[in-house]
Amino acid sequence: MEWTSPGSMEMTNVNVCLPRFKVEETYNLKTMLSAMGMEDVFRPQKADLSGMTGTQGLSVSKVVHKSFVEVNEEGTEAAAATGVVVKVTSAPMPSVSFYCDHPFLFFIVQKKTDSILFFGRVSSP
């Protein structure tokens, strides 16, 4: 589609109006890690964690990942990361407003590496 090509786009200021929301999720990674081949560490008869503790007979019973993203009037907090909006001073650009009053996806991206740090969906804003 031609309208999505970078050459057809132009910079503009956008006032984004978001509802307050908080998304939390907890994942048990044991099944996923086992499926990826990391099995021995979960088996007491095969696991060898003595290099970390000096003790034999230890195994991992659970791997839990918990994350949250909260957006409110004060800003964005994602786990231990905080988003900061930086104001650029230059000639004023045309501005449009976008109201997120319908379901939407969100992404928190690290600019330097273009890595997606968090993403989620808000179904009923």
Buried (B, 14 or more C-beta within 10 A) or exposed (E): EEEEEEEEEEEEEEEEEBEEBEBEEEEEEBEEBBEEEBEEBBEEEEBEBEEEEEEEEBBBEEBEEEBBBBBEEEEBBBEEEEEEEEEEEEEEEEEEEEEBEEEBEBEBEEEEEEEEBBEBEBEEE
